[in-house]
Amino acid sequence: MSHAAAADPYPSLSQAYERFFDPVPGAQAPCAVRVEGPAGPLWLDRHGPADAGLTVVLIHGAGGYGRMFAPLAQRLAVAGHEVLAPDLPGYGLSRGHWTQVDYAAWKRTLLALIEAEHAQRPRPVVLLGASIGGYLAYLVAAESPHVRGLVATTLADPRDREVQAALVRRPWMRALLPALRPLSRVTRGLRIPVRWFTHMDRMSRDPALAALVCSDPLGGGNRVPLGLLASLFDTAPAREPEQFDRCPVLMVHPDRDAWTPVRISDRFYARLAAPRQRVLLEQCGHFPIEQPGLDQLRDALLPFLGRIAQSTEIATV
């Protein structure tokens, strides 16, 4: 992947998310970068020192994009970690020029990004997936040899019928799931508002934040190809959780999540063969902004990253 820095291209709307978080002392503005991906241009934010010993890749879900992660990314950067927050194909500024926008394209894009980063600066990578980005992070971790840690706010497997019931708005829509993949091949570029299909209104316990996400044309107000929704519900990992022992897993799940309740993530989490840790973020909704959950996220995440960085340093001595 080739990289090109640019003046900040994000509209002021993406900065509106900052008002829901406390300021981060010492934080620097992210550097927006356009890279050439395997099948189209990809935008991402870079945070933190380029010479850090560890890189965190933030992976958004169906209502997000990289810039929405800026408050979390800045906290990790101030702690000394490099952070990449890409806009996956079809979202954020990576919405055009992609010949394929589905879960497979998202996975290939992240694998290519990690490979390119490792070729330039070998260092351990930790994936942090939010919402359905948690399952995507798992798919990538199951294939990339450079991923040394996996963090997810949810680990809901979209192939699970109980998860489908939580994600899809109407029972008749769930009945159509087996037909979505062949239908998407016929309809080609048909795009529908993602909020029509899923419970985007349950994004946050704060009505103002939920409304912002739902109206954001880069995120929850976006129109996505039918093929992306179809692929979400039938994409299998390279390794099922019973065979997944490639890296430690930290699940930091909001305990007041009205969209993907803890119980549906627990079904997948309990099957993992890897060393695992489960932390519930108190008072937090699907998009965690509440206290004390935010402090609990920090208190679980920073030591987890520190252990991975330290174990890598020991292994290279």
MOPE-V242655 format. One record per helix or strand. SS is the DSSP state (alpha for helix, beta for strand). FROM is the first residue (numbers start at 1). LEN is the number of residues. If there is no record, write none. Layout:
{{SS	FROM	LEN} {SS	FROM	LEN}}
This chain:
{{beta	3	3} {alpha	12	9} {beta	31	6} {beta	41	7} {beta	54	6} {alpha	66	13} {beta	82	6} {alpha	103	18} {beta	124	6} {alpha	133	9} {beta	147	6} {alpha	161	7} {beta	168	1} {alpha	171	5} {alpha	177	11} {beta	191	3} {alpha	194	4} {beta	198	1} {alpha	200	3} {alpha	207	9} {beta	223	3} {alpha	226	7} {alpha	241	3} {beta	248	7} {alpha	262	8} {beta	276	6} {alpha	293	24}}
